[in-house]
Amino acid sequence: MVDFEKIISDLRMWNSGKAVLIHSTGDMFCSGSDLNYLRNESNPEAGYQMAVFMKHLLYEFSSLPLISVAYITGAGKLL
């Protein structure tokens, strides 16, 4: 999530860009968190803080003046 925050900051300064392509590595695409962090910080307060932070990041990402596309290889599910 911290990497995602840095990327959003970089994209905010990207004046010549038109679109963002998000892609998976191999056949795996994960929008979640680091599993080691989750194992060590597994409590309701940490979960709440993580959810609030991620909601903020997704809002910031969706507010960028760029078209975003996710390219997913392997299994995917449309919700």
PDB file of N, CA, C and O in Angstrom:
ATOM      1  N   MET A   1       0.821  -1.187   0.000  1.00  0.00           N
ATOM      2  CA  MET A   1       0.000   0.000   0.000  1.00  0.00           C
ATOM      3  C   MET A   1       0.868   1.256   0.000  1.00  0.00           C
ATOM      4  O   MET A   1       0.498   2.274  -0.584  1.00  0.00           O
ATOM      5  N   VAL A   2       2.013   1.176   0.653  1.00  0.00           N
ATOM      6  CA  VAL A   2       2.913   2.318   0.664  1.00  0.00           C
ATOM      7  C   VAL A   2       3.475   2.538  -0.746  1.00  0.00           C
ATOM      8  O   VAL A   2       3.619   3.679  -1.186  1.00  0.00           O
ATOM      9  N   ASP A   3       3.788   1.452  -1.449  1.00  0.00           N
ATOM     10  CA  ASP A   3       4.247   1.578  -2.833  1.00  0.00           C
ATOM     11  C   ASP A   3       3.152   2.203  -3.695  1.00  0.00           C
ATOM     12  O   ASP A   3       3.436   3.055  -4.537  1.00  0.00           O
ATOM     13  N   PHE A   4       1.920   1.791  -3.490  1.00  0.00           N
ATOM     14  CA  PHE A   4       0.788   2.333  -4.243  1.00  0.00           C
ATOM     15  C   PHE A   4       0.638   3.834  -3.976  1.00  0.00           C
ATOM     16  O   PHE A   4       0.340   4.603  -4.890  1.00  0.00           O
ATOM     17  N   GLU A   5       0.842   4.241  -2.747  1.00  0.00           N
ATOM     18  CA  GLU A   5       0.778   5.666  -2.400  1.00  0.00           C
ATOM     19  C   GLU A   5       1.853   6.453  -3.160  1.00  0.00           C
ATOM     20  O   GLU A   5       1.579   7.540  -3.668  1.00  0.00           O
ATOM     21  N   LYS A   6       3.064   5.913  -3.240  1.00  0.00           N
ATOM     22  CA  LYS A   6       4.152   6.570  -3.968  1.00  0.00           C
ATOM     23  C   LYS A   6       3.832   6.654  -5.456  1.00  0.00           C
ATOM     24  O   LYS A   6       4.089   7.676  -6.093  1.00  0.00           O
ATOM     25  N   ILE A   7       3.282   5.598  -6.001  1.00  0.00           N
ATOM     26  CA  ILE A   7       2.923   5.584  -7.421  1.00  0.00           C
ATOM     27  C   ILE A   7       1.857   6.634  -7.713  1.00  0.00           C
ATOM     28  O   ILE A   7       1.944   7.341  -8.717  1.00  0.00           O
ATOM     29  N   ILE A   8       0.858   6.742  -6.853  1.00  0.00           N
ATOM     30  CA  ILE A   8      -0.185   7.750  -7.043  1.00  0.00           C
ATOM     31  C   ILE A   8       0.421   9.151  -7.004  1.00  0.00           C
ATOM     32  O   ILE A   8       0.045  10.017  -7.794  1.00  0.00           O
ATOM     33  N   SER A   9       1.347   9.369  -6.096  1.00  0.00           N
ATOM     34  CA  SER A   9       2.025  10.664  -6.015  1.00  0.00           C
ATOM     35  C   SER A   9       2.789  10.954  -7.306  1.00  0.00           C
ATOM     36  O   SER A   9       2.744  12.074  -7.813  1.00  0.00           O
ATOM     37  N   ASP A  10       3.489   9.955  -7.837  1.00  0.00           N
ATOM     38  CA  ASP A  10       4.213  10.120  -9.092  1.00  0.00           C
ATOM     39  C   ASP A  10       3.255  10.391 -10.248  1.00  0.00           C
ATOM     40  O   ASP A  10       3.524  11.249 -11.088  1.00  0.00           O
ATOM     41  N   LEU A  11       2.143   9.668 -10.295  1.00  0.00           N
ATOM     42  CA  LEU A  11       1.164   9.854 -11.371  1.00  0.00           C
ATOM     43  C   LEU A  11       0.523  11.239 -11.318  1.00  0.00           C
ATOM     44  O   LEU A  11       0.190  11.813 -12.356  1.00  0.00           O
ATOM     45  N   ARG A  12       0.354  11.763 -10.135  1.00  0.00           N
ATOM     46  CA  ARG A  12      -0.226  13.097  -9.985  1.00  0.00           C
ATOM     47  C   ARG A  12       0.657  14.156 -10.666  1.00  0.00           C
ATOM     48  O   ARG A  12       0.152  15.175 -11.139  1.00  0.00           O
ATOM     49  N   MET A  13       1.963  13.915 -10.714  1.00  0.00           N
ATOM     50  CA  MET A  13       2.908  14.857 -11.322  1.00  0.00           C
ATOM     51  C   MET A  13       3.142  14.575 -12.820  1.00  0.00           C
ATOM     52  O   MET A  13       3.841  15.334 -13.491  1.00  0.00           O
ATOM     53  N   TRP A  14       2.563  13.499 -13.332  1.00  0.00           N
ATOM     54  CA  TRP A  14       2.783  13.064 -14.710  1.00  0.00           C
ATOM     55  C   TRP A  14       1.869  13.865 -15.633  1.00  0.00           C
ATOM     56  O   TRP A  14       0.692  13.535 -15.781  1.00  0.00           O
ATOM     57  N   ASN A  15       2.397  14.895 -16.243  1.00  0.00           N
ATOM     58  CA  ASN A  15       1.599  15.807 -17.057  1.00  0.00           C
ATOM     59  C   ASN A  15       1.324  15.311 -18.469  1.00  0.00           C
ATOM     60  O   ASN A  15       0.332  15.715 -19.074  1.00  0.00           O
ATOM     61  N   SER A  16       2.171  14.450 -19.006  1.00  0.00           N
ATOM     62  CA  SER A  16       2.011  14.020 -20.392  1.00  0.00           C
ATOM     63  C   SER A  16       1.258  12.702 -20.539  1.00  0.00           C
ATOM     64  O   SER A  16       0.975  12.277 -21.659  1.00  0.00           O
ATOM     65  N   GLY A  17       0.933  12.055 -19.434  1.00  0.00           N
ATOM     66  CA  GLY A  17       0.280  10.751 -19.492  1.00  0.00           C
ATOM     67  C   GLY A  17      -1.203  10.844 -19.801  1.00  0.00           C
ATOM     68  O   GLY A  17      -1.858  11.841 -19.499  1.00  0.00           O
ATOM     69  N   LYS A  18      -1.719   9.785 -20.410  1.00  0.00           N
ATOM     70  CA  LYS A  18      -3.135   9.697 -20.753  1.00  0.00           C
ATOM     71  C   LYS A  18      -3.832   8.532 -20.054  1.00  0.00           C
ATOM     72  O   LYS A  18      -5.032   8.587 -19.785  1.00  0.00           O
ATOM     73  N   ALA A  19      -3.063   7.471 -19.760  1.00  0.00           N
ATOM     74  CA  ALA A  19      -3.672   6.259 -19.217  1.00  0.00           C
ATOM     75  C   ALA A  19      -2.687   5.514 -18.320  1.00  0.00           C
ATOM     76  O   ALA A  19      -1.475   5.723 -18.383  1.00  0.00           O
ATOM     77  N   VAL A  20      -3.241   4.644 -17.489  1.00  0.00           N
ATOM     78  CA  VAL A  20      -2.455   3.785 -16.603  1.00  0.00           C
ATOM     79  C   VAL A  20      -2.879   2.348 -16.869  1.00  0.00           C
ATOM     80  O   VAL A  20      -4.071   2.040 -16.875  1.00  0.00           O
ATOM     81  N   LEU A  21      -1.910   1.470 -17.088  1.00  0.00           N
ATOM     82  CA  LEU A  21      -2.173   0.055 -17.278  1.00  0.00           C
ATOM     83  C   LEU A  21      -1.637  -0.686 -16.065  1.00  0.00           C
ATOM     84  O   LEU A  21      -0.446  -0.621 -15.764  1.00  0.00           O
ATOM     85  N   ILE A  22      -2.511  -1.383 -15.380  1.00  0.00           N
ATOM     86  CA  ILE A  22      -2.126  -2.197 -14.220  1.00  0.00           C
ATOM     87  C   ILE A  22      -2.126  -3.639 -14.685  1.00  0.00           C
ATOM     88  O   ILE A  22      -3.105  -4.116 -15.260  1.00  0.00           O
ATOM     89  N   HIS A  23      -1.020  -4.334 -14.434  1.00  0.00           N
ATOM     90  CA  HIS A  23      -0.960  -5.728 -14.890  1.00  0.00           C
ATOM     91  C   HIS A  23      -0.419  -6.635 -13.803  1.00  0.00           C
ATOM     92  O   HIS A  23       0.226  -6.197 -12.851  1.00  0.00           O
ATOM     93  N   SER A  24      -0.703  -7.906 -13.979  1.00  0.00           N
ATOM     94  CA  SER A  24      -0.278  -8.899 -12.998  1.00  0.00           C
ATOM     95  C   SER A  24       1.127  -9.388 -13.325  1.00  0.00           C
ATOM     96  O   SER A  24       1.650  -9.149 -14.413  1.00  0.00           O
ATOM     97  N   THR A  25       1.718 -10.072 -12.366  1.00  0.00           N
ATOM     98  CA  THR A  25       2.977 -10.753 -12.584  1.00  0.00           C
ATOM     99  C   THR A  25       2.643 -12.219 -12.777  1.00  0.00           C
ATOM    100  O   THR A  25       2.158 -12.871 -11.852  1.00  0.00           O
ATOM    101  N   GLY A  26       2.892 -12.737 -13.944  1.00  0.00           N
ATOM    102  CA  GLY A  26       2.516 -14.120 -14.233  1.00  0.00           C
ATOM    103  C   GLY A  26       1.007 -14.268 -14.229  1.00  0.00           C
ATOM    104  O   GLY A  26       0.296 -13.435 -14.791  1.00  0.00           O
ATOM    105  N   ASP A  27       0.518 -15.318 -13.602  1.00  0.00           N
ATOM    106  CA  ASP A  27      -0.923 -15.582 -13.552  1.00  0.00           C
ATOM    107  C   ASP A  27      -1.558 -15.138 -12.246  1.00  0.00           C
ATOM    108  O   ASP A  27      -2.687 -15.527 -11.947  1.00  0.00           O
ATOM    109  N   MET A  28      -0.861 -14.339 -11.472  1.00  0.00           N
ATOM    110  CA  MET A  28      -1.383 -13.905 -10.183  1.00  0.00           C
ATOM    111  C   MET A  28      -1.580 -12.392 -10.172  1.00  0.00           C
ATOM    112  O   MET A  28      -0.724 -11.642 -10.641  1.00  0.00           O
ATOM    113  N   PHE A  29      -2.708 -11.956  -9.636  1.00  0.00           N
ATOM    114  CA  PHE A  29      -2.984 -10.528  -9.476  1.00  0.00           C
ATOM    115  C   PHE A  29      -3.557 -10.367  -8.078  1.00  0.00           C
ATOM    116  O   PHE A  29      -4.606 -10.930  -7.768  1.00  0.00           O
ATOM    117  N   CYS A  30      -2.885  -9.613  -7.245  1.00  0.00           N
ATOM    118  CA  CYS A  30      -3.323  -9.445  -5.865  1.00  0.00           C
ATOM    119  C   CYS A  30      -3.436  -7.974  -5.537  1.00  0.00           C
ATOM    120  O   CYS A  30      -2.479  -7.219  -5.707  1.00  0.00           O
ATOM    121  N   SER A  31      -4.588  -7.569  -5.072  1.00  0.00           N
ATOM    122  CA  SER A  31      -4.767  -6.178  -4.668  1.00  0.00           C
ATOM    123  C   SER A  31      -4.711  -6.055  -3.152  1.00  0.00           C
ATOM    124  O   SER A  31      -5.114  -5.039  -2.587  1.00  0.00           O
ATOM    125  N   GLY A  32      -4.212  -7.089  -2.505  1.00  0.00           N
ATOM    126  CA  GLY A  32      -4.209  -7.120  -1.049  1.00  0.00           C
ATOM    127  C   GLY A  32      -2.932  -6.588  -0.429  1.00  0.00           C
ATOM    128  O   GLY A  32      -2.204  -5.805  -1.038  1.00  0.00           O
ATOM    129  N   SER A  33      -2.677  -7.027   0.787  1.00  0.00           N
ATOM    130  CA  SER A  33      -1.562  -6.521   1.574  1.00  0.00           C
ATOM    131  C   SER A  33      -0.482  -7.583   1.723  1.00  0.00           C
ATOM    132  O   SER A  33      -0.660  -8.728   1.307  1.00  0.00           O
ATOM    133  N   ASP A  34       0.622  -7.196   2.313  1.00  0.00           N
ATOM    134  CA  ASP A  34       1.705  -8.113   2.614  1.00  0.00           C
ATOM    135  C   ASP A  34       1.237  -9.108   3.673  1.00  0.00           C
ATOM    136  O   ASP A  34       0.799  -8.703   4.750  1.00  0.00           O
ATOM    137  N   LEU A  35       1.323 -10.398   3.380  1.00  0.00           N
ATOM    138  CA  LEU A  35       0.803 -11.425   4.293  1.00  0.00           C
ATOM    139  C   LEU A  35       1.555 -11.463   5.614  1.00  0.00           C
ATOM    140  O   LEU A  35       0.951 -11.730   6.653  1.00  0.00           O
ATOM    141  N   ASN A  36       2.860 -11.202   5.601  1.00  0.00           N
ATOM    142  CA  ASN A  36       3.621 -11.183   6.860  1.00  0.00           C
ATOM    143  C   ASN A  36       3.128 -10.063   7.766  1.00  0.00           C
ATOM    144  O   ASN A  36       3.006 -10.248   8.977  1.00  0.00           O
ATOM    145  N   TYR A  37       2.847  -8.904   7.182  1.00  0.00           N
ATOM    146  CA  TYR A  37       2.316  -7.796   7.973  1.00  0.00           C
ATOM    147  C   TYR A  37       0.971  -8.184   8.583  1.00  0.00           C
ATOM    148  O   TYR A  37       0.717  -7.930   9.760  1.00  0.00           O
ATOM    149  N   LEU A  38       0.127  -8.792   7.781  1.00  0.00           N
ATOM    150  CA  LEU A  38      -1.201  -9.172   8.282  1.00  0.00           C
ATOM    151  C   LEU A  38      -1.115 -10.193   9.415  1.00  0.00           C
ATOM    152  O   LEU A  38      -1.881 -10.127  10.375  1.00  0.00           O
ATOM    153  N   ARG A  39      -0.195 -11.120   9.301  1.00  0.00           N
ATOM    154  CA  ARG A  39      -0.037 -12.126  10.371  1.00  0.00           C
ATOM    155  C   ARG A  39       0.405 -11.471  11.681  1.00  0.00           C
ATOM    156  O   ARG A  39      -0.057 -11.850  12.757  1.00  0.00           O
ATOM    157  N   ASN A  40       1.294 -10.496  11.585  1.00  0.00           N
ATOM    158  CA  ASN A  40       1.838  -9.846  12.777  1.00  0.00           C
ATOM    159  C   ASN A  40       0.914  -8.782  13.356  1.00  0.00           C
ATOM    160  O   ASN A  40       0.952  -8.527  14.559  1.00  0.00           O
ATOM    161  N   GLU A  41       0.092  -8.163  12.531  1.00  0.00           N
ATOM    162  CA  GLU A  41      -0.755  -7.058  12.969  1.00  0.00           C
ATOM    163  C   GLU A  41      -2.237  -7.414  12.864  1.00  0.00           C
ATOM    164  O   GLU A  41      -3.059  -6.571  12.506  1.00  0.00           O
ATOM    165  N   SER A  42      -2.566  -8.638  13.171  1.00  0.00           N
ATOM    166  CA  SER A  42      -3.937  -9.111  13.023  1.00  0.00           C
ATOM    167  C   SER A  42      -4.774  -8.733  14.249  1.00  0.00           C
ATOM    168  O   SER A  42      -4.898  -9.511  15.195  1.00  0.00           O
ATOM    169  N   ASN A  43      -5.343  -7.526  14.215  1.00  0.00           N
ATOM    170  CA  ASN A  43      -6.258  -7.101  15.264  1.00  0.00           C
ATOM    171  C   ASN A  43      -7.250  -6.122  14.640  1.00  0.00           C
ATOM    172  O   ASN A  43      -6.969  -5.552  13.586  1.00  0.00           O
ATOM    173  N   PRO A  44      -8.392  -5.922  15.268  1.00  0.00           N
ATOM    174  CA  PRO A  44      -9.428  -5.072  14.663  1.00  0.00           C
ATOM    175  C   PRO A  44      -8.974  -3.640  14.370  1.00  0.00           C
ATOM    176  O   PRO A  44      -9.330  -3.096  13.325  1.00  0.00           O
ATOM    177  N   GLU A  45      -8.214  -3.029  15.243  1.00  0.00           N
ATOM    178  CA  GLU A  45      -7.787  -1.641  15.029  1.00  0.00           C
ATOM    179  C   GLU A  45      -6.856  -1.527  13.827  1.00  0.00           C
ATOM    180  O   GLU A  45      -7.003  -0.615  13.014  1.00  0.00           O
ATOM    181  N   ALA A  46      -5.899  -2.445  13.709  1.00  0.00           N
ATOM    182  CA  ALA A  46      -4.981  -2.425  12.565  1.00  0.00           C
ATOM    183  C   ALA A  46      -5.740  -2.682  11.269  1.00  0.00           C
ATOM    184  O   ALA A  46      -5.448  -2.066  10.243  1.00  0.00           O
ATOM    185  N   GLY A  47      -6.705  -3.580  11.312  1.00  0.00           N
ATOM    186  CA  GLY A  47      -7.524  -3.853  10.135  1.00  0.00           C
ATOM    187  C   GLY A  47      -8.321  -2.632   9.713  1.00  0.00           C
ATOM    188  O   GLY A  47      -8.436  -2.331   8.525  1.00  0.00           O
ATOM    189  N   TYR A  48      -8.863  -1.938  10.685  1.00  0.00           N
ATOM    190  CA  TYR A  48      -9.633  -0.720  10.396  1.00  0.00           C
ATOM    191  C   TYR A  48      -8.733   0.346   9.783  1.00  0.00           C
ATOM    192  O   TYR A  48      -9.101   0.973   8.790  1.00  0.00           O
ATOM    193  N   GLN A  49      -7.561   0.552  10.367  1.00  0.00           N
ATOM    194  CA  GLN A  49      -6.636   1.562   9.849  1.00  0.00           C
ATOM    195  C   GLN A  49      -6.189   1.229   8.434  1.00  0.00           C
ATOM    196  O   GLN A  49      -6.067   2.118   7.590  1.00  0.00           O
ATOM    197  N   MET A  50      -5.945  -0.052   8.174  1.00  0.00           N
ATOM    198  CA  MET A  50      -5.538  -0.471   6.843  1.00  0.00           C
ATOM    199  C   MET A  50      -6.672  -0.219   5.839  1.00  0.00           C
ATOM    200  O   MET A  50      -6.423   0.244   4.726  1.00  0.00           O
ATOM    201  N   ALA A  51      -7.900  -0.519   6.225  1.00  0.00           N
ATOM    202  CA  ALA A  51      -9.039  -0.312   5.335  1.00  0.00           C
ATOM    203  C   ALA A  51      -9.249   1.171   5.036  1.00  0.00           C
ATOM    204  O   ALA A  51      -9.534   1.537   3.896  1.00  0.00           O
ATOM    205  N   VAL A  52      -9.114   2.015   6.037  1.00  0.00           N
ATOM    206  CA  VAL A  52      -9.275   3.462   5.841  1.00  0.00           C
ATOM    207  C   VAL A  52      -8.182   3.998   4.918  1.00  0.00           C
ATOM    208  O   VAL A  52      -8.453   4.806   4.029  1.00  0.00           O
ATOM    209  N   PHE A  53      -6.958   3.549   5.131  1.00  0.00           N
ATOM    210  CA  PHE A  53      -5.840   3.993   4.300  1.00  0.00           C
ATOM    211  C   PHE A  53      -6.035   3.556   2.849  1.00  0.00           C
ATOM    212  O   PHE A  53      -5.812   4.339   1.925  1.00  0.00           O
ATOM    213  N   MET A  54      -6.455   2.296   2.649  1.00  0.00           N
ATOM    214  CA  MET A  54      -6.672   1.791   1.293  1.00  0.00           C
ATOM    215  C   MET A  54      -7.827   2.515   0.623  1.00  0.00           C
ATOM    216  O   MET A  54      -7.761   2.798  -0.574  1.00  0.00           O
ATOM    217  N   LYS A  55      -8.877   2.819   1.362  1.00  0.00           N
ATOM    218  CA  LYS A  55     -10.006   3.571   0.797  1.00  0.00           C
ATOM    219  C   LYS A  55      -9.523   4.939   0.324  1.00  0.00           C
ATOM    220  O   LYS A  55      -9.910   5.402  -0.750  1.00  0.00           O
ATOM    221  N   HIS A  56      -8.688   5.577   1.119  1.00  0.00           N
ATOM    222  CA  HIS A  56      -8.122   6.883   0.750  1.00  0.00           C
ATOM    223  C   HIS A  56      -7.299   6.762  -0.535  1.00  0.00           C
ATOM    224  O   HIS A  56      -7.433   7.585  -1.441  1.00  0.00           O
ATOM    225  N   LEU A  57      -6.451   5.740  -0.612  1.00  0.00           N
ATOM    226  CA  LEU A  57      -5.614   5.557  -1.797  1.00  0.00           C
ATOM    227  C   LEU A  57      -6.452   5.307  -3.048  1.00  0.00           C
ATOM    228  O   LEU A  57      -6.166   5.859  -4.110  1.00  0.00           O
ATOM    229  N   LEU A  58      -7.482   4.477  -2.922  1.00  0.00           N
ATOM    230  CA  LEU A  58      -8.325   4.199  -4.079  1.00  0.00           C
ATOM    231  C   LEU A  58      -9.092   5.433  -4.523  1.00  0.00           C
ATOM    232  O   LEU A  58      -9.308   5.629  -5.719  1.00  0.00           O
ATOM    233  N   TYR A  59      -9.505   6.262  -3.581  1.00  0.00           N
ATOM    234  CA  TYR A  59     -10.156   7.520  -3.929  1.00  0.00           C
ATOM    235  C   TYR A  59      -9.182   8.421  -4.688  1.00  0.00           C
ATOM    236  O   TYR A  59      -9.537   9.001  -5.714  1.00  0.00           O
ATOM    237  N   GLU A  60      -7.955   8.534  -4.180  1.00  0.00           N
ATOM    238  CA  GLU A  60      -6.941   9.358  -4.836  1.00  0.00           C
ATOM    239  C   GLU A  60      -6.642   8.840  -6.238  1.00  0.00           C
ATOM    240  O   GLU A  60      -6.505   9.624  -7.177  1.00  0.00           O
ATOM    241  N   PHE A  61      -6.541   7.524  -6.379  1.00  0.00           N
ATOM    242  CA  PHE A  61      -6.266   6.922  -7.685  1.00  0.00           C
ATOM    243  C   PHE A  61      -7.414   7.193  -8.658  1.00  0.00           C
ATOM    244  O   PHE A  61      -7.178   7.540  -9.815  1.00  0.00           O
ATOM    245  N   SER A  62      -8.639   7.039  -8.198  1.00  0.00           N
ATOM    246  CA  SER A  62      -9.790   7.260  -9.080  1.00  0.00           C
ATOM    247  C   SER A  62      -9.972   8.733  -9.432  1.00  0.00           C
ATOM    248  O   SER A  62     -10.655   9.052 -10.406  1.00  0.00           O
ATOM    249  N   SER A  63      -9.383   9.620  -8.670  1.00  0.00           N
ATOM    250  CA  SER A  63      -9.478  11.056  -8.938  1.00  0.00           C
ATOM    251  C   SER A  63      -8.442  11.553  -9.946  1.00  0.00           C
ATOM    252  O   SER A  63      -8.511  12.700 -10.386  1.00  0.00           O
ATOM    253  N   LEU A  64      -7.500  10.716 -10.308  1.00  0.00           N
ATOM    254  CA  LEU A  64      -6.482  11.120 -11.284  1.00  0.00           C
ATOM    255  C   LEU A  64      -7.135  11.329 -12.647  1.00  0.00           C
ATOM    256  O   LEU A  64      -8.066  10.609 -13.005  1.00  0.00           O
ATOM    257  N   PRO A  65      -6.654  12.308 -13.408  1.00  0.00           N
ATOM    258  CA  PRO A  65      -7.235  12.563 -14.730  1.00  0.00           C
ATOM    259  C   PRO A  65      -6.669  11.613 -15.790  1.00  0.00           C
ATOM    260  O   PRO A  65      -6.223  12.058 -16.847  1.00  0.00           O
ATOM    261  N   LEU A  66      -6.687  10.315 -15.510  1.00  0.00           N
ATOM    262  CA  LEU A  66      -6.128   9.298 -16.390  1.00  0.00           C
ATOM    263  C   LEU A  66      -7.137   8.161 -16.574  1.00  0.00           C
ATOM    264  O   LEU A  66      -7.936   7.875 -15.683  1.00  0.00           O
ATOM    265  N   ILE A  67      -7.087   7.532 -17.721  1.00  0.00           N
ATOM    266  CA  ILE A  67      -7.861   6.317 -17.952  1.00  0.00           C
ATOM    267  C   ILE A  67      -7.090   5.179 -17.300  1.00  0.00           C
ATOM    268  O   ILE A  67      -5.872   5.100 -17.463  1.00  0.00           O
ATOM    269  N   SER A  68      -7.754   4.304 -16.575  1.00  0.00           N
ATOM    270  CA  SER A  68      -7.061   3.167 -15.963  1.00  0.00           C
ATOM    271  C   SER A  68      -7.657   1.866 -16.480  1.00  0.00           C
ATOM    272  O   SER A  68      -8.872   1.716 -16.608  1.00  0.00           O
ATOM    273  N   VAL A  69      -6.751   0.923 -16.776  1.00  0.00           N
ATOM    274  CA  VAL A  69      -7.126  -0.382 -17.302  1.00  0.00           C
ATOM    275  C   VAL A  69      -6.350  -1.438 -16.529  1.00  0.00           C
ATOM    276  O   VAL A  69      -5.151  -1.285 -16.295  1.00  0.00           O
ATOM    277  N   ALA A  70      -7.026  -2.501 -16.135  1.00  0.00           N
ATOM    278  CA  ALA A  70      -6.354  -3.639 -15.489  1.00  0.00           C
ATOM    279  C   ALA A  70      -6.269  -4.786 -16.490  1.00  0.00           C
ATOM    280  O   ALA A  70      -7.287  -5.259 -16.997  1.00  0.00           O
ATOM    281  N   TYR A  71      -5.062  -5.220 -16.764  1.00  0.00           N
ATOM    282  CA  TYR A  71      -4.817  -6.351 -17.664  1.00  0.00           C
ATOM    283  C   TYR A  71      -4.471  -7.552 -16.781  1.00  0.00           C
ATOM    284  O   TYR A  71      -3.420  -7.581 -16.141  1.00  0.00           O
ATOM    285  N   ILE A  72      -5.360  -8.532 -16.756  1.00  0.00           N
ATOM    286  CA  ILE A  72      -5.198  -9.664 -15.856  1.00  0.00           C
ATOM    287  C   ILE A  72      -5.097 -10.943 -16.688  1.00  0.00           C
ATOM    288  O   ILE A  72      -5.991 -11.257 -17.473  1.00  0.00           O
ATOM    289  N   THR A  73      -4.002 -11.672 -16.507  1.00  0.00           N
ATOM    290  CA  THR A  73      -3.874 -12.982 -17.142  1.00  0.00           C
ATOM    291  C   THR A  73      -4.244 -14.028 -16.115  1.00  0.00           C
ATOM    292  O   THR A  73      -4.093 -13.788 -14.917  1.00  0.00           O
ATOM    293  N   GLY A  74      -4.717 -15.168 -16.542  1.00  0.00           N
ATOM    294  CA  GLY A  74      -5.137 -16.195 -15.605  1.00  0.00           C
ATOM    295  C   GLY A  74      -6.588 -15.974 -15.196  1.00  0.00           C
ATOM    296  O   GLY A  74      -7.352 -15.320 -15.906  1.00  0.00           O
ATOM    297  N   ALA A  75      -6.953 -16.518 -14.061  1.00  0.00           N
ATOM    298  CA  ALA A  75      -8.335 -16.458 -13.585  1.00  0.00           C
ATOM    299  C   ALA A  75      -8.674 -15.061 -13.097  1.00  0.00           C
ATOM    300  O   ALA A  75      -7.839 -14.386 -12.496  1.00  0.00           O
ATOM    301  N   GLY A  76      -9.887 -14.634 -13.353  1.00  0.00           N
ATOM    302  CA  GLY A  76     -10.363 -13.352 -12.880  1.00  0.00           C
ATOM    303  C   GLY A  76     -11.863 -13.441 -12.634  1.00  0.00           C
ATOM    304  O   GLY A  76     -12.539 -14.309 -13.187  1.00  0.00           O
ATOM    305  N   LYS A  77     -12.368 -12.563 -11.823  1.00  0.00           N
ATOM    306  CA  LYS A  77     -13.785 -12.568 -11.519  1.00  0.00           C
ATOM    307  C   LYS A  77     -14.289 -11.141 -11.569  1.00  0.00           C
ATOM    308  O   LYS A  77     -13.732 -10.254 -10.923  1.00  0.00           O
ATOM    309  N   LEU A  78     -15.324 -10.927 -12.322  1.00  0.00           N
ATOM    310  CA  LEU A  78     -15.938  -9.624 -12.435  1.00  0.00           C
ATOM    311  C   LEU A  78     -17.036  -9.523 -11.384  1.00  0.00           C
ATOM    312  O   LEU A  78     -17.962 -10.334 -11.365  1.00  0.00           O
ATOM    313  N   LEU A  79     -16.928  -8.538 -10.522  1.00  0.00           N
ATOM    314  CA  LEU A  79     -17.936  -8.361  -9.466  1.00  0.00           C
ATOM    315  C   LEU A  79     -18.960  -7.352  -9.877  1.00  0.00           C
ATOM    316  O   LEU A  79     -19.888  -7.069  -9.118  1.00  0.00           O
TER     317      LEU A  79
END
